[in-house]
Amino acid sequence: MSLADISLANLSFTSLTLVNIPVRLLLVVFFSGTLGWERTSKRRGAGIRTYIIVCLGSALTIMTSQYIYTYIGTTDLSRLGAQVISGIGFIGAGTIMFTGFKQVKGITTAAGLWVAACMGLAIGAGFIYATFITWAIMMVVMTVFDRWESKFFAHMSEIRLYIVFENFQFFRGFMQKVKANGFVIVDFEMDKTGLNKEIATYISLNLKNKRNHEEIIDGISTYPGILMIEEI
């Protein structure tokens, strides 16, 4: 028998039994837990526990629909699952925030929670094969792609910085120094921090060629009058 002859029915746990119900729930813990651990390792707000809880709830929801359909009477099997898909957006939205550095954080975590909910529905329905493939792809995207993305942005020819200066005079000196070092100021915004005469700035610099951003930041941090510097 070839691989093409294997039906999805043989690869799924489609019936509700005393054996495959706990198997499904244990698979939920494994798949969602490994995704959540990646978020936990990066100290994200929604980590391993949140992912497991969301996925467990989704799996229980779809199994409840199947139970109602099988043992109580006819019902729309997709109705409860549809509520999970839309309702998880409420939790996901809570992980997204706009930081003081004018950055949006938490989108990847929110998207991961949504996928975890979908995986829970798939496992609860017994569609283990598709869940495994989805999990494998997600692990690659959230680990390998993350490292590649970090390296890519760390060597771009443009860098955006959040810098706090002691006062406006040091800011003027900074502008002169970066121009003297061959950097091009693409854009900048300035805000008063509310503390003494300190100046907070958001500055985009064109480096003219790809350079290591950590080295650039280390060099700029030695400029006089800089109280804080961070890439954003």
Contacts in CASP RR format, 6 or more apart in sequence:
PFRMAT RR
TARGET T0000
AUTHOR 0000-0000-0000
METHOD contacts of the structure
MODEL  1
MSLADISLANLSFTSLTLVNIPVRLLLVVFFSGTLGWERTSKRRGAGIRT
YIIVCLGSALTIMTSQYIYTYIGTTDLSRLGAQVISGIGFIGAGTIMFTG
FKQVKGITTAAGLWVAACMGLAIGAGFIYATFITWAIMMVVMTVFDRWES
KFFAHMSEIRLYIVFENFQFFRGFMQKVKANGFVIVDFEMDKTGLNKEIA
TYISLNLKNKRNHEEIIDGISTYPGILMIEEI
8 127 0 8 1.000
8 129 0 8 1.000
11 128 0 8 1.000
11 129 0 8 1.000
12 125 0 8 1.000
12 126 0 8 1.000
12 127 0 8 1.000
12 128 0 8 1.000
12 129 0 8 1.000
13 20 0 8 1.000
13 23 0 8 1.000
13 24 0 8 1.000
13 126 0 8 1.000
13 128 0 8 1.000
14 125 0 8 1.000
14 126 0 8 1.000
16 63 0 8 1.000
16 66 0 8 1.000
16 67 0 8 1.000
16 70 0 8 1.000
20 126 0 8 1.000
21 63 0 8 1.000
24 59 0 8 1.000
24 63 0 8 1.000
24 123 0 8 1.000
24 124 0 8 1.000
24 126 0 8 1.000
24 128 0 8 1.000
25 56 0 8 1.000
25 59 0 8 1.000
25 60 0 8 1.000
27 123 0 8 1.000
27 128 0 8 1.000
27 131 0 8 1.000
28 52 0 8 1.000
28 55 0 8 1.000
28 56 0 8 1.000
28 59 0 8 1.000
28 119 0 8 1.000
28 120 0 8 1.000
28 123 0 8 1.000
28 124 0 8 1.000
29 52 0 8 1.000
29 55 0 8 1.000
29 56 0 8 1.000
31 55 0 8 1.000
31 116 0 8 1.000
31 119 0 8 1.000
31 120 0 8 1.000
31 123 0 8 1.000
31 131 0 8 1.000
31 132 0 8 1.000
31 135 0 8 1.000
32 51 0 8 1.000
32 52 0 8 1.000
32 54 0 8 1.000
32 55 0 8 1.000
32 56 0 8 1.000
32 116 0 8 1.000
32 119 0 8 1.000
32 120 0 8 1.000
33 48 0 8 1.000
33 51 0 8 1.000
33 52 0 8 1.000
33 55 0 8 1.000
34 135 0 8 1.000
34 139 0 8 1.000
35 51 0 8 1.000
35 112 0 8 1.000
35 115 0 8 1.000
35 116 0 8 1.000
35 135 0 8 1.000
35 138 0 8 1.000
35 139 0 8 1.000
35 142 0 8 1.000
36 46 0 8 1.000
36 47 0 8 1.000
36 48 0 8 1.000
36 50 0 8 1.000
36 51 0 8 1.000
36 52 0 8 1.000
36 116 0 8 1.000
37 47 0 8 1.000
37 48 0 8 1.000
38 139 0 8 1.000
38 142 0 8 1.000
38 143 0 8 1.000
39 45 0 8 1.000
39 46 0 8 1.000
39 47 0 8 1.000
39 48 0 8 1.000
39 51 0 8 1.000
39 109 0 8 1.000
39 112 0 8 1.000
39 142 0 8 1.000
40 47 0 8 1.000
40 48 0 8 1.000
44 95 0 8 1.000
44 106 0 8 1.000
44 109 0 8 1.000
45 95 0 8 1.000
45 109 0 8 1.000
46 91 0 8 1.000
46 92 0 8 1.000
46 95 0 8 1.000
46 109 0 8 1.000
46 110 0 8 1.000
46 113 0 8 1.000
47 109 0 8 1.000
50 91 0 8 1.000
50 113 0 8 1.000
51 112 0 8 1.000
51 113 0 8 1.000
51 116 0 8 1.000
54 88 0 8 1.000
54 91 0 8 1.000
54 113 0 8 1.000
54 116 0 8 1.000
54 117 0 8 1.000
55 116 0 8 1.000
55 117 0 8 1.000
55 119 0 8 1.000
55 120 0 8 1.000
55 123 0 8 1.000
56 120 0 8 1.000
57 84 0 8 1.000
57 120 0 8 1.000
58 81 0 8 1.000
58 84 0 8 1.000
58 88 0 8 1.000
58 116 0 8 1.000
58 117 0 8 1.000
58 118 0 8 1.000
58 119 0 8 1.000
58 120 0 8 1.000
58 121 0 8 1.000
58 124 0 8 1.000
59 120 0 8 1.000
59 121 0 8 1.000
59 123 0 8 1.000
59 124 0 8 1.000
60 124 0 8 1.000
61 80 0 8 1.000
61 81 0 8 1.000
61 83 0 8 1.000
61 84 0 8 1.000
61 121 0 8 1.000
62 77 0 8 1.000
62 80 0 8 1.000
62 81 0 8 1.000
62 84 0 8 1.000
62 120 0 8 1.000
62 121 0 8 1.000
62 124 0 8 1.000
62 125 0 8 1.000
63 124 0 8 1.000
63 125 0 8 1.000
64 80 0 8 1.000
65 75 0 8 1.000
65 77 0 8 1.000
65 78 0 8 1.000
65 79 0 8 1.000
65 80 0 8 1.000
65 81 0 8 1.000
66 77 0 8 1.000
66 124 0 8 1.000
66 125 0 8 1.000
68 75 0 8 1.000
69 75 0 8 1.000
69 77 0 8 1.000
81 121 0 8 1.000
84 117 0 8 1.000
84 121 0 8 1.000
85 114 0 8 1.000
85 117 0 8 1.000
85 118 0 8 1.000
85 121 0 8 1.000
88 113 0 8 1.000
88 114 0 8 1.000
88 117 0 8 1.000
89 110 0 8 1.000
89 113 0 8 1.000
89 114 0 8 1.000
91 113 0 8 1.000
92 109 0 8 1.000
92 110 0 8 1.000
92 113 0 8 1.000
92 114 0 8 1.000
93 110 0 8 1.000
94 110 0 8 1.000
95 106 0 8 1.000
95 109 0 8 1.000
95 110 0 8 1.000
95 113 0 8 1.000
96 104 0 8 1.000
96 105 0 8 1.000
96 106 0 8 1.000
96 107 0 8 1.000
96 110 0 8 1.000
97 104 0 8 1.000
97 105 0 8 1.000
97 106 0 8 1.000
98 104 0 8 1.000
98 105 0 8 1.000
99 105 0 8 1.000
101 162 0 8 1.000
101 202 0 8 1.000
101 230 0 8 1.000
101 232 0 8 1.000
102 202 0 8 1.000
102 232 0 8 1.000
103 232 0 8 1.000
108 142 0 8 1.000
112 138 0 8 1.000
112 142 0 8 1.000
115 134 0 8 1.000
115 138 0 8 1.000
118 134 0 8 1.000
119 131 0 8 1.000
119 134 0 8 1.000
119 135 0 8 1.000
120 131 0 8 1.000
122 128 0 8 1.000
122 130 0 8 1.000
122 131 0 8 1.000
122 134 0 8 1.000
123 131 0 8 1.000
153 213 0 8 1.000
154 212 0 8 1.000
154 213 0 8 1.000
154 214 0 8 1.000
155 210 0 8 1.000
155 211 0 8 1.000
155 212 0 8 1.000
155 213 0 8 1.000
156 210 0 8 1.000
156 213 0 8 1.000
157 206 0 8 1.000
157 207 0 8 1.000
157 208 0 8 1.000
157 209 0 8 1.000
157 210 0 8 1.000
157 211 0 8 1.000
158 186 0 8 1.000
158 204 0 8 1.000
158 205 0 8 1.000
158 206 0 8 1.000
158 207 0 8 1.000
159 204 0 8 1.000
159 205 0 8 1.000
159 207 0 8 1.000
159 213 0 8 1.000
159 216 0 8 1.000
159 217 0 8 1.000
159 231 0 8 1.000
160 202 0 8 1.000
160 203 0 8 1.000
160 204 0 8 1.000
160 205 0 8 1.000
160 231 0 8 1.000
160 232 0 8 1.000
161 201 0 8 1.000
161 202 0 8 1.000
161 203 0 8 1.000
161 204 0 8 1.000
161 205 0 8 1.000
161 217 0 8 1.000
161 220 0 8 1.000
161 229 0 8 1.000
161 230 0 8 1.000
161 231 0 8 1.000
161 232 0 8 1.000
162 200 0 8 1.000
162 201 0 8 1.000
162 202 0 8 1.000
162 228 0 8 1.000
162 229 0 8 1.000
162 230 0 8 1.000
162 231 0 8 1.000
162 232 0 8 1.000
163 174 0 8 1.000
163 200 0 8 1.000
163 201 0 8 1.000
163 203 0 8 1.000
163 220 0 8 1.000
163 226 0 8 1.000
163 228 0 8 1.000
163 229 0 8 1.000
163 230 0 8 1.000
164 193 0 8 1.000
164 198 0 8 1.000
164 199 0 8 1.000
164 200 0 8 1.000
164 201 0 8 1.000
164 226 0 8 1.000
164 227 0 8 1.000
164 228 0 8 1.000
164 229 0 8 1.000
165 171 0 8 1.000
165 174 0 8 1.000
165 198 0 8 1.000
165 199 0 8 1.000
165 201 0 8 1.000
165 225 0 8 1.000
165 226 0 8 1.000
165 227 0 8 1.000
166 197 0 8 1.000
166 198 0 8 1.000
166 225 0 8 1.000
166 226 0 8 1.000
166 227 0 8 1.000
167 196 0 8 1.000
167 197 0 8 1.000
167 198 0 8 1.000
167 199 0 8 1.000
167 225 0 8 1.000
168 197 0 8 1.000
168 199 0 8 1.000
170 199 0 8 1.000
170 223 0 8 1.000
170 224 0 8 1.000
170 225 0 8 1.000
170 226 0 8 1.000
171 190 0 8 1.000
171 199 0 8 1.000
171 201 0 8 1.000
173 223 0 8 1.000
174 220 0 8 1.000
174 223 0 8 1.000
174 226 0 8 1.000
175 185 0 8 1.000
177 223 0 8 1.000
178 185 0 8 1.000
178 205 0 8 1.000
178 220 0 8 1.000
179 185 0 8 1.000
182 208 0 8 1.000
183 205 0 8 1.000
183 206 0 8 1.000
183 207 0 8 1.000
183 208 0 8 1.000
184 205 0 8 1.000
184 206 0 8 1.000
184 208 0 8 1.000
185 203 0 8 1.000
185 204 0 8 1.000
185 205 0 8 1.000
185 206 0 8 1.000
186 204 0 8 1.000
186 205 0 8 1.000
186 206 0 8 1.000
187 203 0 8 1.000
187 204 0 8 1.000
188 201 0 8 1.000
188 202 0 8 1.000
188 203 0 8 1.000
188 204 0 8 1.000
189 201 0 8 1.000
189 202 0 8 1.000
190 199 0 8 1.000
190 200 0 8 1.000
190 201 0 8 1.000
190 202 0 8 1.000
191 199 0 8 1.000
191 200 0 8 1.000
191 201 0 8 1.000
192 198 0 8 1.000
192 199 0 8 1.000
192 200 0 8 1.000
193 199 0 8 1.000
193 200 0 8 1.000
198 227 0 8 1.000
202 232 0 8 1.000
205 216 0 8 1.000
207 216 0 8 1.000
213 231 0 8 1.000
217 229 0 8 1.000
217 230 0 8 1.000
217 231 0 8 1.000
220 226 0 8 1.000
220 229 0 8 1.000
221 229 0 8 1.000
END
